[in-house]
Amino acid sequence: MPADRPAALMLQGTGSDVGKSVLAAGLCRLFARRGLAVRPFKPQNMSNNAAIAADGGEIGRAQALQARAACVAPSRHMNPVLLKPESDTGAQVVVQGEVLGRAAARDYHALKPTLLPRVLDSFRRLAAEADLIVVEGAGSAAEVNLRAADIANMGFAEAADLPVVLVGDIDRGGVIAAIIGTWEVLPVPERARLAGYVINKFRGDPGLFRPAIDIIRDRTGLDCLGIVPWFPDAGRLPAEDSASLGGGQRGEGAIHIAVPRLARIANFDDFDPLAAEADVRLSMVPPGRPLPADADLIVLPGSKSTIADLAFLRAQGWDIDLLAHVRQGGRVIGICAGYQMLGRSIADPSGVESPPGSEAAGLGLLDVATVMEGNKVLRAVRGTGGAGLPVAGYEMHMGRTEGPDRARPMLTLAGRPDGAVSADGRVMGCYLHGLFGSDRWRAALLDSLRPGRSGGIAYETLVDEVLDGLADHLERHLDVAALARIAGL
């Protein structure tokens, strides 16, 4: 990288889900509020929770949130390599916003060296417009078995000549060993890049951790740059990947909405606005458990592997639960792949998501059929829903869905009909991700489930309030001056 690059700081973790994404978002908002042009960057991300960039293509949802925290539009260069898992051993590879192809894990490992120039190109493009770049690593900095072709952690830090701050999660336990162990397995030149560490998700009395700081310094020479207490509102921000979903319930409200957690669930942040409502109880139903019989609404989510996840749904017995729910007068909404599953059939003649020639019977709750074909649709879009209420979100799908129930579209997007509604109005589906973030439409939906409810939230305002609260939280608990010096500000 050129010597005149902007100030930059890279957060790497002792493991996955230690809170790097949230910390990066908080730092983006913190420094943006100081008047700096801040840009988030993640060289490589693995997630089916994607967003549409303002300049086209897909990036990880976490980087879109970080861009929002930095008060800028999301760019495809903020996450130049996005891996979208389609199976346990393979993923779709998205490079600078566009689908490059599909690769098995071993094949992708061989592909990575060819991607580093494009990753560095994206970093340079952001550098040209930034005062500070907050970089997030992926997984663990200690994955030394993958170091030879690494573009996500130390491989990128070396190529871009970045200082690294290590993040450890004390809530999961073993954080002292995680930090010292990471330092121990890194080669000496990479240890030299470590400028300190942050203890994240702390609960209790931080004074009790003080002896550990001396132990870590004696073993590694690293300074503690902050002990960040647990930030409960982090759960109100979009999660990076499905590892953070778990199962169980969010909220205690009277309106019960259930979402089956498919094996390759995608864009699951669709449901965050529902969970944020005080009168909603959102159940993310894990495999092995039935869909709740008392649900007012069941929502079928998006999926990265529609036919495979339809088979998964049936293997859990959720199709039987869903049909019983409808017979008893329950409501169903399908979003994207969930919409496709509600139809009569899904065919994939060209092998877009499945082996060529794959075909499956749908759930038969909508009189439509889907054929996977054509180019991937990627676009932000606005329109109207029932009663002309405004809706907004994005489309991110393959396939064409047709059939008689399309004569009753669920939405009108940019002047064209989208989705379908059953004759009795109880089952509907559409291709619009982010639909539930449309405040007036969401309020009308919840009103129809529980007439006479009061209240409701402005979801986008809530997200910005949480980001501001997160920045305040980090101001109090991090050595921000030290982080600024490390970054080169």
NURODO-582820 format. One record per residue (C-alpha): residue number from 1; residue in one letter; x, y, z. Coordinates in Angstrom, 2 decimals, always signed. Layout:
<recs>
REC    i  aa       px       py       pz
REC  NUM   a        X        Y        Z
...
</recs>
This chain:
<recs>
REC    i  aa       px       py       pz
REC    1   m    +0.00    +0.00    +0.00
REC    2   p    +1.20    +3.56    -0.62
REC    3   a    +2.76    +5.40    +2.29
REC    4   d    +0.11    +8.14    +2.10
REC    5   r    -2.80    +5.86    +3.00
REC    6   p    -5.29    +7.35    +5.48
REC    7   a    -5.36    +6.48    +9.14
REC    8   a    -6.57    +2.90    +9.53
REC    9   l    -7.16    +0.40   +12.30
REC   10   m    -7.96    -3.30   +12.00
REC   11   l    -9.99    -5.25   +14.57
REC   12   q    -9.22    -8.95   +14.63
REC   13   g   -10.83   -11.46   +16.96
REC   14   t    -9.68   -14.32   +19.12
REC   15   g   -12.65   -16.15   +17.57
REC   16   s   -15.91   -15.69   +15.72
REC   17   d   -18.79   -13.73   +17.24
REC   18   v   -16.60   -11.86   +19.75
REC   19   g   -18.29    -8.58   +18.80
REC   20   k   -15.95    -7.19   +16.15
REC   21   s   -18.80    -6.05   +13.90
REC   22   v   -20.56    -4.14   +16.67
REC   23   l   -17.32    -2.56   +17.92
REC   24   a   -16.46    -1.50   +14.36
REC   25   a   -19.91    +0.07   +13.95
REC   26   g   -19.52    +1.91   +17.24
REC   27   l   -16.10    +3.24   +16.28
REC   28   c   -17.43    +4.35   +12.89
REC   29   r   -20.16    +6.39   +14.60
REC   30   l   -17.78    +7.65   +17.30
REC   31   f   -15.21    +9.05   +14.86
REC   32   a   -17.83   +10.25   +12.35
REC   33   r   -19.35   +12.37   +15.12
REC   34   r   -15.93   +14.00   +15.47
REC   35   g   -16.18   +15.22   +11.90
REC   36   l   -13.98   +12.60   +10.24
REC   37   a   -14.72   +10.93    +6.92
REC   38   v   -14.88    +7.33    +8.15
REC   39   r   -15.26    +4.23    +6.00
REC   40   p   -15.79    +0.64    +7.20
REC   41   f   -14.01    -2.22    +5.44
REC   42   k   -14.08    -5.99    +5.71
REC   43   p   -11.87    -7.79    +3.18
REC   44   q   -13.76   -11.09    +3.36
REC   45   n   -17.09   -11.89    +4.95
REC   46   m   -19.06   -15.12    +5.16
REC   47   s   -22.75   -14.51    +5.62
REC   48   n   -26.12   -15.01    +3.99
REC   49   n   -27.26   -11.77    +5.60
REC   50   a   -26.53    -9.42    +2.72
REC   51   a   -27.40    -5.87    +1.73
REC   52   i   -27.57    -3.90    -1.51
REC   53   a   -24.76    -1.36    -1.97
REC   54   a   -25.59    +2.11    -3.26
REC   55   d   -23.13    +1.59    -6.13
REC   56   g   -24.57    -1.83    -7.04
REC   57   g   -24.12    -5.40    -5.93
REC   58   e   -24.10    -7.21    -2.60
REC   59   i   -22.14    -6.69    +0.59
REC   60   g   -22.46    -8.12    +4.07
REC   61   r   -25.25    -6.64    +6.16
REC   62   a   -22.73    -5.76    +8.90
REC   63   q   -20.81    -3.49    +6.53
REC   64   a   -24.03    -1.78    +5.46
REC   65   l   -24.76    -1.10    +9.14
REC   66   q   -21.21    +0.17    +9.67
REC   67   a   -21.63    +2.48    +6.67
REC   68   r   -24.79    +3.82    +8.26
REC   69   a   -22.87    +4.31   +11.50
REC   70   a   -20.27    +6.28    +9.53
REC   71   c   -23.08    +8.40    +7.99
REC   72   v   -22.26    +7.35    +4.41
REC   73   a   -23.96    +5.22    +1.77
REC   74   p   -22.85    +1.57    +1.63
REC   75   s   -20.39    +0.74    -1.16
REC   76   r   -19.53    -2.61    -2.74
REC   77   h   -15.89    -1.78    -1.94
REC   78   m   -16.58    -1.93    +1.81
REC   79   n   -16.81    -5.74    +1.58
REC   80   p   -15.04    -6.82    -1.62
REC   81   v   -15.33   -10.58    -0.98
REC   82   l   -18.60   -12.00    +0.31
REC   83   l   -19.09   -15.75    +0.70
REC   84   k   -22.70   -16.89    +0.84
REC   85   p   -22.84   -20.51    +2.10
REC   86   e   -24.99   -22.88    +0.05
REC   87   s   -23.92   -26.08    +1.85
REC   88   d   -21.56   -27.17    +4.61
REC   89   t   -18.65   -27.24    +2.17
REC   90   g   -19.48   -24.74    -0.58
REC   91   a   -20.52   -21.14    -1.12
REC   92   q   -21.38   -18.58    -3.72
REC   93   v   -18.46   -16.16    -4.14
REC   94   v   -19.35   -12.47    -4.58
REC   95   v   -16.45   -10.17    -5.53
REC   96   q   -16.81    -6.38    -5.50
REC   97   g   -20.58    -6.81    -5.43
REC   98   e   -20.93    -9.28    -8.32
REC   99   v   -21.28   -13.06    -8.30
REC  100   l   -18.02   -14.65    -9.41
REC  101   g   -19.26   -18.23    -9.15
REC  102   r   -19.58   -21.10    -6.72
REC  103   a   -16.68   -22.81    -4.98
REC  104   a   -16.08   -25.67    -2.60
REC  105   a   -14.02   -24.81    +0.48
REC  106   r   -10.80   -26.34    -0.89
REC  107   d   -11.24   -24.67    -4.27
REC  108   y   -11.87   -21.31    -2.64
REC  109   h    -8.66   -21.64    -0.62
REC  110   a    -6.78   -21.96    -3.92
REC  111   l    -8.71   -19.01    -5.37
REC  112   k    -7.93   -16.54    -2.57
REC  113   p    -4.50   -15.36    -3.81
REC  114   t    -6.12   -14.18    -7.05
REC  115   l    -8.63   -12.13    -5.04
REC  116   l    -6.11   -10.17    -2.97
REC  117   p    -5.43    -7.59    -5.73
REC  118   r    -9.17    -6.84    -5.96
REC  119   v    -9.42    -6.57    -2.18
REC  120   l    -6.54    -4.09    -2.15
REC  121   d    -8.12    -2.22    -5.05
REC  122   s   -11.29    -1.75    -3.02
REC  123   f    -9.28    -0.62    +0.00
REC  124   r    -7.44    +1.97    -2.11
REC  125   r   -10.73    +3.30    -3.50
REC  126   l   -12.06    +3.86    +0.01
REC  127   a    -8.72    +5.32    +1.09
REC  128   a    -9.06    +8.03    -1.55
REC  129   e   -12.13    +9.44    +0.20
REC  130   a   -11.47    +8.69    +3.87
REC  131   d    -9.74   +10.20    +6.88
REC  132   l   -10.04    +6.91    +8.75
REC  133   i   -10.81    +3.33    +7.73
REC  134   v   -12.08    +0.94   +10.38
REC  135   v   -11.24    -2.58    +9.18
REC  136   e   -12.85    -5.73   +10.53
REC  137   g   -11.22    -9.14   +10.31
REC  138   a   -13.10   -12.42    +9.96
REC  139   g   -13.25   -15.29   +12.42
REC  140   s   -10.05   -15.71   +14.37
REC  141   a    -6.61   -14.16   +13.91
REC  142   a    -5.17   -17.49   +15.10
REC  143   e    -6.26   -19.58   +12.09
REC  144   v    -2.63   -20.12   +11.19
REC  145   n    -3.47   -23.28    +9.23
REC  146   l    -5.09   -20.98    +6.63
REC  147   r    -2.45   -18.24    +6.77
REC  148   a    -0.71   -19.07    +3.46
REC  149   a    -3.55   -17.66    +1.36
REC  150   d    -5.21   -15.44    +3.95
REC  151   i    -6.97   -12.28    +2.79
REC  152   a    -9.21   -11.80    +5.83
REC  153   n    -6.90   -11.26    +8.80
REC  154   m    -3.11   -11.04    +9.05
REC  155   g    -2.67   -11.65    +5.32
REC  156   f    -4.60    -8.47    +4.59
REC  157   a    -3.04    -6.56    +7.51
REC  158   e    +0.39    -7.35    +6.09
REC  159   a    -0.56    -6.45    +2.51
REC  160   a    -2.09    -3.11    +3.59
REC  161   d    +0.44    -2.53    +6.42
REC  162   l    -2.17    -2.06    +9.15
REC  163   p    -1.95    -2.05   +12.95
REC  164   v    -4.19    -4.64   +14.60
REC  165   v    -6.21    -4.52   +17.81
REC  166   l    -7.23    -7.94   +19.14
REC  167   v   -10.79    -8.38   +20.45
REC  168   g   -11.62   -11.04   +23.03
REC  169   d   -15.07   -12.05   +24.31
REC  170   i   -15.02   -12.56   +28.07
REC  171   d   -18.66   -13.63   +28.16
REC  172   r   -17.87   -16.97   +26.54
REC  173   g   -15.04   -17.65   +29.02
REC  174   g   -11.33   -18.33   +28.57
REC  175   v   -10.49   -14.84   +27.34
REC  176   i    -7.04   -14.77   +28.97
REC  177   a    -6.06   -18.00   +27.24
REC  178   a    -7.64   -16.79   +23.99
REC  179   i    -5.54   -13.61   +23.91
REC  180   i    -2.29   -15.20   +25.07
REC  181   g    -2.89   -18.25   +22.84
REC  182   t    -3.49   -16.07   +19.78
REC  183   w    -0.27   -14.18   +20.46
REC  184   e    +1.65   -17.46   +20.96
REC  185   v    +0.65   -19.04   +17.64
REC  186   l    +1.30   -15.95   +15.54
REC  187   p    +4.72   -15.61   +13.87
REC  188   v    +6.96   -12.92   +15.37
REC  189   p    +6.39   -10.37   +12.54
REC  190   e    +2.62   -10.69   +13.00
REC  191   r    +2.86   -10.34   +16.76
REC  192   a    +4.52    -7.02   +16.07
REC  193   r    +1.34    -5.82   +14.34
REC  194   l    -0.68    -6.29   +17.52
REC  195   a    -1.04    -2.85   +19.09
REC  196   g    -3.14    -3.99   +22.04
REC  197   y    -6.37    -5.74   +22.89
REC  198   v    -9.95    -5.03   +23.96
REC  199   i   -11.96    -7.13   +26.38
REC  200   n   -15.54    -7.19   +25.11
REC  201   k   -18.94    -8.16   +26.59
REC  202   f   -17.84    -7.78   +30.23
REC  203   r   -20.35    -8.33   +33.03
REC  204   g   -19.72    -7.57   +36.66
REC  205   d   -16.89    -5.72   +38.42
REC  206   p   -14.06    -4.83   +36.00
REC  207   g   -11.74    -4.41   +38.96
REC  208   l   -11.68    -8.19   +39.29
REC  209   f   -10.07    -8.40   +35.86
REC  210   r    -7.17    -6.08   +36.71
REC  211   p    -4.75    -8.89   +37.71
REC  212   a    -5.39   -10.52   +34.33
REC  213   i    -4.16    -7.37   +32.58
REC  214   d    -0.78    -7.78   +34.28
REC  215   i    -0.68   -11.48   +33.40
REC  216   i    -1.39   -10.77   +29.73
REC  217   r    +1.18    -7.96   +29.63
REC  218   d    +3.83   -10.19   +31.23
REC  219   r    +3.21   -12.97   +28.67
REC  220   t    +2.71   -10.85   +25.54
REC  221   g    +3.72    -7.25   +26.20
REC  222   l    +0.27    -6.14   +24.99
REC  223   d    -1.65    -3.29   +26.62
REC  224   c    -5.35    -3.38   +27.38
REC  225   l    -7.12    -0.65   +25.39
REC  226   g   -10.41    -1.04   +27.21
REC  227   i   -12.82    -3.32   +29.03
REC  228   v   -16.16    -2.88   +27.30
REC  229   p   -19.19    -3.85   +29.42
REC  230   w   -22.06    -5.80   +27.92
REC  231   f   -24.15    -3.51   +25.70
REC  232   p   -27.70    -4.89   +25.83
REC  233   d   -28.96    -2.80   +22.91
REC  234   a   -26.52    -4.54   +20.55
REC  235   g   -29.27    -7.12   +20.11
REC  236   r   -31.39    -4.44   +18.44
REC  237   l   -28.88    -4.07   +15.61
REC  238   p   -28.80    -6.41   +12.58
REC  239   a   -26.66    -9.47   +13.29
REC  240   e   -23.85   -10.42   +10.94
REC  241   d   -24.59   -14.11   +10.49
REC  242   s   -26.95   -16.85   +11.60
REC  243   a   -24.51   -18.10   +14.26
REC  244   s   -25.86   -15.32   +16.46
REC  245   l   -29.51   -16.29   +15.94
REC  246   g   -29.72   -19.32   +18.16
REC  247   g   -33.29   -20.23   +18.86
REC  248   g   -35.95   -19.08   +21.22
REC  249   q   -37.95   -15.96   +21.79
REC  250   r   -37.41   -12.22   +21.45
REC  251   g   -39.86   -10.00   +23.28
REC  252   e   -42.83   -10.69   +25.51
REC  253   g   -45.68    -9.07   +23.57
REC  254   a   -49.15   -10.42   +22.96
REC  255   i   -48.72   -10.74   +19.18
REC  256   h   -46.90   -14.01   +18.54
REC  257   i   -44.95   -14.25   +15.27
REC  258   a   -43.00   -17.41   +14.44
REC  259   v   -40.15   -17.85   +11.94
REC  260   p   -38.74   -21.33   +11.20
REC  261   r   -34.95   -21.20   +11.29
REC  262   l   -34.05   -22.82    +7.98
REC  263   a   -30.64   -24.43    +7.53
REC  264   r   -29.57   -21.74    +5.00
REC  265   i   -31.70   -18.88    +6.26
REC  266   a   -30.82   -15.61    +4.54
REC  267   n   -31.48   -11.94    +5.21
REC  268   f   -32.87   -12.78    +8.63
REC  269   d   -32.51    -9.14    +9.71
REC  270   d   -35.87    -8.79    +7.92
REC  271   f   -37.42    -9.63   +11.30
REC  272   d   -35.56    -7.15   +13.53
REC  273   p   -38.26    -4.45   +13.18
REC  274   l   -40.88    -6.94   +14.36
REC  275   a   -38.79    -7.98   +17.36
REC  276   a   -38.29    -4.32   +18.27
REC  277   e   -42.04    -3.77   +18.75
REC  278   a   -43.07    -3.87   +22.42
REC  279   d   -46.24    -5.85   +21.74
REC  280   v   -44.58    -8.55   +19.61
REC  281   r   -43.16   -11.89   +20.70
REC  282   l   -40.90   -13.22   +17.92
REC  283   s   -40.03   -16.93   +18.01
REC  284   m   -37.06   -18.05   +15.88
REC  285   v   -37.96   -21.73   +15.87
REC  286   p   -34.88   -24.00   +15.83
REC  287   p   -34.72   -27.40   +14.14
REC  288   g   -36.31   -30.17   +16.15
REC  289   r   -39.09   -28.03   +17.59
REC  290   p   -42.62   -27.61   +16.19
REC  291   l   -43.95   -24.31   +14.97
REC  292   p   -45.93   -22.86   +17.90
REC  293   a   -49.64   -23.58   +17.75
REC  294   d   -50.51   -20.20   +19.26
REC  295   a   -48.72   -18.14   +16.58
REC  296   d   -50.77   -15.32   +15.09
REC  297   l   -48.49   -15.17   +12.05
REC  298   i   -45.86   -17.49   +10.57
REC  299   v   -43.26   -15.94    +8.29
REC  300   l   -41.21   -18.09    +5.93
REC  301   p   -37.81   -16.39    +5.54
REC  302   g   -35.34   -16.08    +2.71
REC  303   s   -32.90   -18.88    +1.94
REC  304   k   -29.66   -19.29    +0.03
REC  305   s   -30.71   -22.82    -1.06
REC  306   t   -34.44   -22.79    -1.66
REC  307   i   -35.10   -26.38    -2.75
REC  308   a   -32.73   -27.80    -0.13
REC  309   d   -34.33   -25.69    +2.60
REC  310   l   -37.81   -26.72    +1.47
REC  311   a   -36.72   -30.33    +2.02
REC  312   f   -35.25   -29.29    +5.39
REC  313   l   -38.56   -27.66    +6.34
REC  314   r   -40.41   -30.87    +5.55
REC  315   a   -37.87   -32.97    +7.46
REC  316   q   -38.67   -30.94   +10.59
REC  317   g   -42.41   -31.51   +10.13
REC  318   w   -42.91   -27.76    +9.76
REC  319   d   -45.01   -28.27    +6.62
REC  320   i   -47.56   -30.15    +8.71
REC  321   d   -47.50   -27.43   +11.38
REC  322   l   -47.92   -24.77    +8.73
REC  323   l   -50.91   -26.45    +7.11
REC  324   a   -52.55   -26.90   +10.52
REC  325   h   -51.91   -23.22   +11.26
REC  326   v   -53.69   -22.22    +8.04
REC  327   r   -56.63   -24.60    +8.64
REC  328   q   -57.13   -22.96   +12.03
REC  329   g   -57.33   -19.52   +10.44
REC  330   g   -53.71   -18.45   +10.93
REC  331   r   -51.84   -16.01    +8.69
REC  332   v   -48.71   -16.74    +6.63
REC  333   i   -46.25   -14.45    +4.83
REC  334   g   -43.37   -15.66    +2.67
REC  335   i   -40.42   -13.42    +1.85
REC  336   c   -38.33   -14.21    -1.25
REC  337   a   -37.47   -17.92    -1.01
REC  338   g   -40.26   -18.27    +1.54
REC  339   y   -42.64   -16.87    -1.09
REC  340   q   -41.36   -19.41    -3.61
REC  341   m   -41.87   -22.27    -1.13
REC  342   l   -45.53   -21.31    -0.64
REC  343   g   -46.28   -22.04    -4.31
REC  344   r   -47.09   -25.25    -6.15
REC  345   s   -43.58   -26.04    -7.37
REC  346   i   -39.97   -24.86    -7.66
REC  347   a   -37.80   -25.90   -10.61
REC  348   d   -34.09   -25.28   -11.15
REC  349   p   -33.41   -26.56   -14.68
REC  350   s   -30.05   -24.82   -15.07
REC  351   g   -28.64   -25.50   -11.60
REC  352   v   -28.78   -21.92   -10.30
REC  353   e   -28.94   -23.04    -6.64
REC  354   s   -29.26   -26.81    -6.86
REC  355   p   -28.06   -29.63    -9.11
REC  356   p   -29.29   -29.00   -12.70
REC  357   g   -32.77   -30.35   -13.28
REC  358   s   -33.80   -30.18    -9.62
REC  359   e   -37.49   -29.79    -8.97
REC  360   a   -39.66   -29.92    -5.85
REC  361   a   -43.32   -29.68    -5.00
REC  362   g   -44.07   -26.54    -3.02
REC  363   l   -46.35   -26.18    -0.02
REC  364   g   -49.31   -25.41    -2.27
REC  365   l   -50.63   -22.50    -0.22
REC  366   l   -50.35   -20.08    -3.15
REC  367   d   -51.34   -20.87    -6.74
REC  368   v   -47.98   -19.89    -8.25
REC  369   a   -44.91   -21.73    -9.52
REC  370   t   -41.25   -20.66    -9.63
REC  371   v   -38.52   -21.40   -12.16
REC  372   m   -34.95   -20.52   -11.17
REC  373   e   -33.51   -18.74   -14.18
REC  374   g   -32.11   -15.46   -15.49
REC  375   n   -29.78   -12.97   -13.90
REC  376   k   -29.89   -12.27   -10.20
REC  377   v   -32.18    -9.36    -9.34
REC  378   l   -30.40    -6.85    -7.09
REC  379   r   -32.09    -3.51    -6.53
REC  380   a   -33.33    -1.15    -3.87
REC  381   v   -36.97    -0.36    -4.45
REC  382   r   -39.96    +1.55    -3.08
REC  383   g   -43.66    +1.05    -3.56
REC  384   t   -46.94    +0.49    -1.78
REC  385   g   -48.68    -2.30    +0.06
REC  386   g   -52.26    -2.78    +1.18
REC  387   a   -54.34    +0.40    +1.38
REC  388   g   -51.61    +2.21    -0.51
REC  389   l   -49.24    +2.28    +2.49
REC  390   p   -45.61    +3.03    +1.59
REC  391   v   -43.06    +0.21    +1.63
REC  392   a   -39.33    +0.16    +0.92
REC  393   g   -36.57    -2.42    +0.85
REC  394   y   -34.57    -4.38    -1.67
REC  395   e   -34.86    -7.34    -4.00
REC  396   m   -32.15   -10.00    -4.01
REC  397   h   -33.30   -13.15    -5.75
REC  398   m   -33.09   -15.54    -8.65
REC  399   g   -36.13   -16.95   -10.38
REC  400   r   -39.42   -16.03   -11.97
REC  401   t   -42.71   -16.70   -10.19
REC  402   e   -45.99   -16.89   -12.12
REC  403   g   -49.53   -18.17   -11.54
REC  404   p   -53.18   -17.21   -10.98
REC  405   d   -52.65   -15.79    -7.48
REC  406   r   -50.32   -13.19    -9.00
REC  407   a   -53.53   -11.50   -10.14
REC  408   r   -53.78   -10.43    -6.49
REC  409   p   -50.32    -8.90    -5.92
REC  410   m   -49.16    -8.35    -2.36
REC  411   l   -47.27    -5.14    -3.26
REC  412   t   -46.74    -2.66    -6.03
REC  413   l   -43.03    -1.90    -6.46
REC  414   a   -41.87    +0.89    -8.77
REC  415   g   -45.21    +0.71   -10.57
REC  416   r   -45.19    -3.06   -11.14
REC  417   p   -47.03    -5.81    -9.21
REC  418   d   -45.00    -8.02    -6.88
REC  419   g   -45.98   -11.15    -5.03
REC  420   a   -49.28   -12.95    -4.60
REC  421   v   -52.17   -13.29    -2.15
REC  422   s   -54.43   -16.30    -1.66
REC  423   a   -58.13   -16.00    -2.39
REC  424   d   -59.01   -15.83    +1.33
REC  425   g   -56.26   -13.26    +1.96
REC  426   r   -54.59   -15.29    +4.72
REC  427   v   -51.49   -16.40    +2.78
REC  428   m   -49.27   -14.01    +0.88
REC  429   g   -45.73   -13.67    -0.35
REC  430   c   -43.42   -11.22    -2.09
REC  431   y   -39.79   -10.65    -3.07
REC  432   l   -39.22    -7.52    -0.96
REC  433   h   -36.61    -7.88    +1.77
REC  434   g   -36.78    -5.17    +4.42
REC  435   l   -40.56    -5.00    +4.14
REC  436   f   -41.13    -5.10    +7.90
REC  437   g   -38.96    -2.00    +8.30
REC  438   s   -41.72    +0.08    +6.65
REC  439   d   -43.29    +1.60    +9.76
REC  440   r   -46.83    +2.35    +8.53
REC  441   w   -47.16    -0.97    +6.69
REC  442   r   -45.83    -2.90    +9.70
REC  443   a   -48.21    -1.05   +12.01
REC  444   a   -51.17    -1.96    +9.78
REC  445   l   -50.09    -5.61    +9.75
REC  446   l   -49.84    -5.75   +13.53
REC  447   d   -53.17    -3.91   +13.87
REC  448   s   -54.79    -6.60   +11.73
REC  449   l   -53.40    -9.29   +14.02
REC  450   r   -54.44    -7.50   +17.22
REC  451   p   -57.07    -4.83   +16.52
REC  452   g   -56.95    -1.90   +18.89
REC  453   r   -53.23    -2.11   +19.71
REC  454   s   -51.58    +1.19   +20.45
REC  455   g   -48.07    +2.52   +20.04
REC  456   g   -45.50    +1.44   +17.50
REC  457   i   -41.93    +2.46   +16.78
REC  458   a   -40.02    +4.40   +14.15
REC  459   y   -37.55    +1.63   +13.39
REC  460   e   -34.94    +3.56   +11.43
REC  461   t   -34.83    +6.21   +14.15
REC  462   l   -34.38    +3.46   +16.72
REC  463   v   -31.35    +2.04   +14.88
REC  464   d   -29.64    +5.44   +14.83
REC  465   e   -30.38    +5.94   +18.51
REC  466   v   -28.76    +2.56   +19.28
REC  467   l   -25.70    +3.48   +17.20
REC  468   d   -25.37    +6.77   +19.08
REC  469   g   -25.73    +4.93   +22.38
REC  470   l   -23.07    +2.45   +21.28
REC  471   a   -20.66    +5.27   +20.40
REC  472   d   -21.28    +6.84   +23.82
REC  473   h   -20.65    +3.46   +25.45
REC  474   l   -17.30    +3.05   +23.67
REC  475   e   -16.29    +6.63   +24.51
REC  476   r   -16.67    +5.74   +28.18
REC  477   h   -14.89    +2.40   +28.16
REC  478   l   -12.20    +2.46   +25.46
REC  479   d    -8.95    +4.39   +25.39
REC  480   v   -10.07    +6.30   +22.31
REC  481   a    -6.99    +8.54   +22.30
REC  482   a    -4.74    +5.46   +22.17
REC  483   l    -6.82    +3.93   +19.37
REC  484   a    -6.53    +7.19   +17.40
REC  485   r    -2.75    +7.20   +17.82
REC  486   i    -2.51    +3.55   +16.77
REC  487   a    -4.58    +4.27   +13.67
REC  488   g    -2.33    +7.19   +12.78
REC  489   l    -4.76   +10.05   +13.38
</recs>
